[in-house]
């Protein structure tokens, strides 16, 4: 009888792990698969670059703003209950996105997905730790769960391209619906109910951060089209500055802050957290635009554009474990500085190639980018988790992941503003040089950058088509170089911040933080 009960209990544990792995794979897949569909979305929904930015930002902005609060809600109302709610909202948002007939509805649906992801991801690891009480079993379960999460991030573009080619852009959202429904069914059958515990929700911090970031991103995305001196853009900039300044003051005084800003008082912690923020800023901001170039300017199919990223993905997977060994032996400074510098070199190198470049001539830049990214993931997490008390590891992990997500949000917004501003100026000059009537130039430019369909659906006459391609490549090069410069400056600053910071061997307390370090290194969600 005892053996039968034990076997049933073991089976239930691994069923719970399977449920968590399936849902996390879906959430991580959605984080990257949409990028490969953006050019087709722009064409079908008549959306320009700013509209496509909102498709990505709508998800990431809400995700970043609510991620820490999602962990707090899970503590207060029960991790499993909030996990199920998040999964239901994510699935509903996916269906709404697939059915969207205009860009506004799609952005709203992406925001609903972001709410769901922010609720379900913090609870996933907490439930796993509750289910697996034996340390060896838990370590193996976390390894499997982390690997599946990383796999979702890695293969997103590879499977997304063929799906878009075969079934259209809506398929990248439809794929989530059956997976989400299966996950909900299993979540009610096999996941344990975790009792809630009293925890304060930082409503002022949530409101100020969401409003401040929203105003900042809106101003950056809309600035090139509306004009940087337009009342709406200036108002957004002023509101963002005030709201985010007040947010910092509120969080520094709060007993249970949403975001622990005091971590930045430690030079090593500040350097590590800055590394995570800026790598996401440069990489995700720049890589957001590459599918637009590959499919719009170079006329690649979505499938080919998805396969183009395979070298970078493979190198990331190889470099991540290497960075762990380097960090253990030499401390976080060397792999962090080297990784950030390689990312800067990769972005700078990519800006040297135009729309007619052969893939094999610039594939080295993708390899360098992948190696640089892979080197930075683990040392950021280890550096932070070795410098905080064991009781703060969950909060520290959540802070790492929130800043990574925030870096991606700001990267798309800032580098997108650089690209769109340069594109607007270059295209205006080029179209005037082609003899297009002056009164038609603003409309033609707006069709590309604001409410049109992007490079793939620009005006058809050959000279105009060539002007559009040239202007887009020139603008992308500037954005890539700005990202490269930002990362190069970050590498220098991190080297200074971590200078003479002893590479401490993990103490017993720090060794206990290895599990959240693994999770934080591979998964851009947080735990609280």
C-alpha positions in Angstrom: 0.0 0.0 0.0 2.8 2.4 0.9 4.6 1.6 -2.3 1.4 2.3 -4.3 0.9 5.7 -2.5 4.5 6.6 -3.1 4.3 5.8 -6.8 1.1 7.8 -7.1 2.8 10.7 -5.3 5.9 10.6 -7.5 3.7 10.4 -10.7 1.8 13.5 -9.5 5.0 15.4 -8.9 6.3 14.8 -12.4 2.9 15.6 -13.9 3.0 18.9 -12.1 6.5 19.5 -13.5 5.2 18.7 -17.0 2.4 21.2 -16.6 4.8 23.9 -15.5 7.2 23.1 -18.3 4.5 23.3 -20.9 3.2 26.6 -19.8 6.6 28.2 -19.4 7.7 26.9 -22.8 4.6 28.7 -24.3 5.3 32.0 -22.4 9.0 32.0 -23.4 8.2 31.1 -27.0 5.8 34.0 -27.3 8.4 36.3 -26.0 10.4 35.9 -29.3 8.2 34.2 -31.9 6.3 37.4 -32.7 9.3 39.3 -34.0 9.6 37.1 -37.0 5.9 37.8 -37.9 6.1 41.6 -37.6 6.7 42.3 -41.3 3.7 40.2 -42.3 1.6 41.9 -39.6 2.7 45.3 -40.9 1.6 44.3 -44.4 -1.7 42.8 -43.5 -2.8 45.3 -40.9 -1.5 48.4 -42.6 0.9 49.2 -39.7 4.1 51.2 -39.9 7.2 50.9 -37.8 5.6 52.7 -34.8 2.6 50.4 -34.9 4.9 47.3 -35.0 6.9 48.7 -32.1 3.7 48.8 -30.1 3.0 45.2 -30.9 6.3 44.3 -29.2 6.1 47.0 -26.5 2.5 46.3 -25.5 3.5 42.9 -24.2 6.9 43.7 -22.8 5.9 47.0 -21.1 3.0 45.4 -19.2 5.1 42.3 -18.4 7.9 44.4 -17.0 5.6 46.7 -15.0 3.6 43.9 -13.4 6.2 41.2 -13.0 7.1 42.0 -9.4 3.5 42.7 -8.5 2.6 39.3 -9.9 4.8 37.6 -7.3 3.3 39.6 -4.5 -0.3 38.7 -5.7 0.7 35.1 -5.7 1.9 35.3 -2.1 -1.2 37.1 -1.0 -3.9 35.1 -2.9 -2.1 31.8 -3.4 0.5 30.9 -6.0 -1.5 28.3 -7.8 -4.7 30.4 -8.0 -2.8 33.3 -9.5 -0.9 31.0 -11.8 -4.2 29.7 -13.2 -5.5 33.2 -13.6 -2.4 34.2 -15.5 -2.6 31.2 -17.7 -6.2 31.9 -18.5 -5.5 35.6 -19.3 -2.5 34.7 -21.5 -4.6 32.1 -23.5 -7.5 34.6 -23.9 -5.0 37.3 -25.0 -3.5 34.9 -27.6 -6.9 34.1 -29.1 -7.8 37.8 -29.2 -4.4 38.6 -30.9 -5.0 35.9 -33.5 -8.4 37.3 -34.3 -7.3 41.0 -34.4 -8.4 42.9 -37.5 -6.5 46.1 -36.8 -3.3 47.1 -35.1 -5.1 48.7 -32.1 -6.9 45.5 -31.2 -3.7 43.5 -31.6 -1.8 45.8 -29.3 -4.5 45.5 -26.7 -4.5 41.7 -27.0 -0.7 41.7 -26.5 -1.1 43.8 -23.4 -3.6 41.2 -22.0 -1.0 38.5 -22.8 1.6 40.6 -20.8 -0.8 40.7 -17.8 -1.2 36.9 -18.0 2.6 36.3 -18.3 3.4 38.6 -15.4 0.9 36.6 -13.2 1.9 33.1 -14.2 5.7 33.2 -14.5 6.6 34.2 -10.9 4.4 31.4 -9.5 5.9 28.7 -11.7 9.2 28.3 -9.8 7.5 28.7 -6.4 5.1 25.9 -7.2 7.9 23.7 -8.4 9.8 24.2 -5.1 6.7 23.4 -3.2 6.1 20.2 -5.1 9.7 18.9 -5.0 10.8 18.9 -1.3 13.8 16.6 -1.7 16.9 18.7 -2.7 18.2 16.3 -5.3 14.8 15.9 -7.0 14.3 19.6 -6.8 17.7 20.3 -8.5 16.9 17.9 -11.3 13.4 19.4 -11.7 14.7 22.9 -11.8 17.2 21.9 -14.4 14.5 20.4 -16.7 12.2 23.4 -16.2 15.0 25.9 -16.9 16.1 23.9 -20.0 12.6 23.9 -21.4 12.2 27.7 -20.7 15.5 28.3 -22.6 14.4 26.0 -25.4 11.3 28.2 -25.9 13.4 31.3 -26.3 15.9 29.5 -28.6 13.6 27.9 -31.1 10.9 30.7 -31.3 12.2 32.3 -34.6 13.0 28.9 -36.1 9.5 27.5 -35.8 7.8 30.9 -36.2 9.1 31.5 -39.7 7.7 28.4 -41.3 4.4 28.9 -39.4 4.0 32.4 -40.8 4.8 31.2 -44.3 2.4 28.3 -44.1 -0.5 29.7 -42.1 -0.1 33.4 -41.8 1.0 35.6 -38.9 -2.1 34.7 -36.7 -0.7 31.2 -36.3 2.0 32.4 -33.9 -0.8 33.3 -31.5 -3.1 30.4 -32.3 -0.4 28.0 -31.2 -0.8 29.2 -27.7 -4.5 28.5 -27.4 -4.6 24.6 -27.3 -1.4 24.6 -25.2 -3.0 27.1 -22.8 -6.2 25.1 -22.5 -4.3 21.9 -21.9 -2.2 23.7 -19.3 -5.3 25.0 -17.5 -6.9 21.5 -17.5 -3.7 20.0 -16.0 -3.2 23.0 -13.6 -6.6 22.2 -12.0 -5.9 18.5 -11.8 -2.3 18.1 -10.7 -1.0 21.4 -9.2 -1.1 21.6 -5.4 -2.9 24.5 -3.7 -0.4 26.7 -1.9 -1.8 28.6 1.0 -1.7 32.4 0.7 0.3 34.5 3.1 -0.2 38.1 4.1 1.9 40.4 2.0 1.6 44.1 1.3 1.0 45.1 -2.4 3.0 48.2 -3.4 0.1 50.0 -5.2 1.9 53.4 -5.3 5.0 51.8 -6.8 3.0 49.9 -9.3 0.9 52.9 -10.4 3.9 55.3 -10.7 6.2 52.9 -12.5 3.5 51.8 -15.0 2.4 55.4 -15.7 6.0 56.7 -15.9 7.2 53.9 -18.2 4.1 54.1 -20.4 4.6 57.9 -20.8 8.3 57.5 -21.6 7.7 54.7 -24.2 4.8 56.5 -25.8 6.9 59.7 -26.2 9.8 57.8 -27.7 7.7 55.8 -30.2 5.5 58.7 -31.3 8.1 61.4 -31.2 9.6 60.9 -34.7 6.1 60.9 -36.3 4.5 63.7 -34.3 7.6 65.8 -33.9 9.8 66.0 -30.8 8.4 69.5 -30.0 4.8 68.6 -30.3 2.7 69.2 -27.1 1.8 65.6 -26.7 5.4 64.3 -26.9 6.7 67.1 -24.6 3.9 66.4 -22.1 4.8 62.7 -22.1 8.5 63.4 -21.5 7.7 65.7 -18.6 5.2 63.3 -17.1 7.7 60.4 -17.4 10.4 62.4 -15.7 8.2 63.4 -12.8 6.5 60.1 -12.3 9.7 58.0 -12.4 11.4 60.5 -10.0 8.6 60.1 -7.5 8.7 56.3 -8.0 12.3 56.3 -7.0 11.6 58.3 -3.9 8.6 56.2 -2.9 10.5 52.9 -3.4 13.5 54.1 -1.3 11.1 54.9 1.6 8.8 51.9 1.3 9.1 49.1 3.9 8.3 46.5 1.2 9.3 48.1 -2.1 8.2 46.7 -5.4 11.7 47.1 -6.8 14.6 47.1 -4.3 16.6 50.1 -5.5 18.9 49.9 -2.5 20.8 47.1 -4.3 22.4 49.8 -6.5 24.3 51.1 -3.4 26.7 48.1 -3.7 29.1 48.7 -6.6 29.2 45.0 -7.6 25.4 44.7 -7.5 25.1 48.0 -9.5 27.5 46.8 -12.1 25.8 43.4 -12.5 22.3 44.8 -12.7 23.4 47.5 -15.1 24.9 44.7 -17.3 21.6 42.8 -17.5 19.7 46.0 -18.3 22.0 47.3 -21.0 22.6 43.9 -22.7 18.9 43.7 -23.2 18.7 47.3 -24.2 21.3 46.9 -27.0 20.5 43.4 -28.2 16.7 43.2 -28.1 16.4 46.8 -29.3 18.5 46.2 -32.3 17.4 42.6 -33.1 13.8 43.8 -33.1 14.5 45.5 -36.5 16.5 42.8 -38.2 13.4 40.8 -39.4 12.2 44.0 -41.0 15.4 44.3 -42.9 15.7 40.7 -43.8 12.1 40.4 -45.0 11.4 43.9 -46.1 14.7 45.1 -47.7 16.4 41.8 -48.6 13.1 40.1 -49.5 13.8 37.0 -47.4 10.9 34.7 -46.5 9.9 34.4 -42.9 11.3 30.9 -42.8 14.7 32.0 -44.1 14.7 34.9 -41.7 14.0 32.6 -38.8 16.7 30.2 -39.8 19.2 33.1 -40.1 19.3 33.4 -36.3 20.4 29.7 -35.7 24.1 30.4 -35.4 23.5 33.0 -32.7 21.1 30.7 -30.8 23.6 27.8 -30.9 26.5 29.9 -29.7 24.3 31.3 -26.8 23.6 27.8 -25.6 27.4 26.9 -25.8 28.6 30.1 -24.1 26.1 30.1 -21.2 27.7 27.1 -19.3 31.2 28.4 -20.2 30.4 31.7 -18.5 29.4 29.9 -15.3 32.8 28.2 -15.2 34.6 31.5 -15.9 32.7 33.2 -13.2 33.5 30.5 -10.6 37.2 30.7 -11.5 37.7 34.4 -12.1 34.6 36.2 -10.7 32.0 38.0 -12.6 34.1 40.9 -13.9 35.9 39.2 -16.7 33.0 37.4 -18.4 30.7 40.4 -17.9 33.1 42.9 -19.5 34.1 40.5 -22.2 30.5 39.6 -23.0 29.3 43.2 -23.2 32.3 44.2 -25.3 31.6 41.3 -27.7 27.9 42.4 -28.0 29.1 45.9 -28.8 31.5 44.6 -31.4 28.8 42.4 -33.0 26.3 45.3 -33.3 29.0 47.6 -34.7 30.1 44.9 -37.2 26.5 44.3 -38.3 26.1 48.0 -39.1 28.8 47.6 -41.8 26.6 45.5 -44.1 23.9 46.7 -46.4 20.8 45.3 -48.0 22.7 43.4 -50.7 25.2 41.7 -48.4 25.5 37.9 -48.6 24.5 36.1 -45.4 27.8 34.3 -45.1 29.7 37.6 -45.2 28.1 38.8 -42.0 27.2 35.6 -40.1 30.4 36.2 -38.0 28.6 39.1 -36.4 25.7 36.9 -35.2 28.3 34.4 -33.8 30.0 37.2 -31.9 26.6 38.5 -30.6 25.6 35.1 -29.5 28.9 34.5 -27.6 28.6 37.9 -26.0 25.0 37.4 -24.8 25.8 33.9 -23.6 28.7 35.1 -21.5 26.6 37.7 -19.7 23.6 35.7 -18.5 25.0 33.6 -15.7 27.5 36.0 -14.1 24.8 38.7 -13.7 22.8 36.3 -11.6 25.6 34.8 -9.7 27.1 38.2 -8.9 23.8 39.5 -7.5 22.8 36.4 -5.6 26.3 36.1 -3.9 26.0 39.6 -2.6 22.5 39.4 -1.0 21.3 37.6 2.1 19.7 34.2 1.5 16.3 35.6 2.5 16.6 38.1 -0.3 17.4 35.7 -3.2 13.8 35.6 -4.5 13.6 39.4 -4.5 17.1 39.7 -6.1 16.2 37.2 -8.9 13.0 39.1 -9.6 14.9 42.4 -9.8 17.4 40.9 -12.3 14.6 39.7 -14.5 12.6 42.9 -14.3 15.6 45.0 -15.3 16.3 42.6 -18.2 12.7 43.0 -19.5 12.8 46.7 -18.9 16.1 46.9 -20.9 14.3 45.3 -23.8 11.4 47.7 -23.6 13.7 50.8 -23.5 15.9 49.4 -26.3 13.1 49.0 -28.7 11.7 52.4 -27.8 15.0 54.4 -27.8 16.7 52.7 -30.8 13.4 52.7 -32.6 13.2 56.4 -32.1 16.7 56.8 -33.5 15.9 54.6 -36.5 12.5 56.3 -37.3 13.9 59.8 -36.9 16.8 59.1 -39.3 14.5 57.2 -41.7 12.0 60.1 -41.8 14.8 62.6 -42.6 16.6 60.4 -45.2 13.4 59.4 -46.9 12.1 63.0 -47.1 15.3 64.1 -48.8 15.3 61.1 -51.1 11.7 61.5 -52.3 12.1 65.2 -52.9 15.2 64.4 -55.0 13.1 62.0 -57.1 10.7 64.8 -57.9 7.8 63.7 -55.8 5.4 66.7 -55.3 6.2 68.5 -52.1 2.7 68.1 -50.7 2.8 64.3 -51.2 6.2 63.8 -49.5 4.9 63.9 -45.9 2.1 61.5 -46.7 4.5 59.0 -48.4 6.9 59.2 -45.4 4.1 58.7 -43.0 2.9 55.7 -44.9 6.2 54.0 -44.0 7.0 55.3 -40.5 3.6 55.9 -39.0 0.5 54.3 -40.5 1.8 52.5 -43.6 3.0 49.0 -44.0 6.8 49.3 -43.6 9.5 48.4 -46.1 7.7 45.4 -47.5 4.8 47.4 -48.7 6.3 50.7 -49.7 5.5 52.4 -53.0 6.1 50.2 -56.0 8.0 52.3 -58.6 11.6 51.1 -58.7 13.3 54.4 -57.9 11.0 54.9 -54.9 11.5 51.3 -53.8 15.3 51.7 -53.9 15.1 55.0 -52.0 13.0 53.4 -49.3 15.4 50.4 -49.0 18.4 52.7 -48.9 16.9 55.0 -46.2 15.8 52.1 -44.1 19.3 50.4 -44.1 20.9 53.8 -43.4 18.6 54.3 -40.4 19.1 50.8 -39.1 22.9 51.2 -39.3 22.6 54.3 -37.1 20.4 52.5 -34.6 22.9 49.6 -34.5 25.9 51.9 -34.0 24.0 53.7 -31.2 23.3 50.4 -29.5 27.0 49.4 -30.0 28.2 52.7 -28.4 25.8 52.3 -25.5 27.2 48.8 -24.8 30.8 49.8 -25.2 30.3 52.5 -22.6 28.6 50.0 -20.4 31.5 47.6 -20.6 33.9 50.4 -19.5 31.6 51.4 -16.6 31.1 47.8 -15.5 34.9 47.3 -15.5 35.3 50.3 -13.2 32.4 49.3 -10.9 33.7 45.7 -10.5 37.4 46.7 -10.3 39.0 45.1 -7.3 35.8 43.6 -6.2 37.0 40.3 -4.9 35.7 37.3 -6.8 34.3 35.8 -3.7 33.9 32.0 -3.5 30.3 31.1 -2.9 29.8 30.7 0.8 27.3 28.1 2.1 24.6 30.6 2.1 25.4 31.7 -1.4 25.5 28.1 -2.6 21.9 27.8 -1.5 21.2 30.5 -4.1 22.3 28.4 -7.0 18.8 27.3 -7.9 17.4 30.8 -8.4 20.7 31.7 -10.1 20.0 29.0 -12.7 16.5 30.2 -13.1 17.5 33.9 -13.4 20.2 33.1 -16.0 18.0 31.4 -18.5 14.5 32.8 -18.0 13.5 36.4 -18.4 10.7 36.1 -15.9 11.0 36.7 -12.2 10.3 35.2 -8.8 9.3 37.1 -5.8 
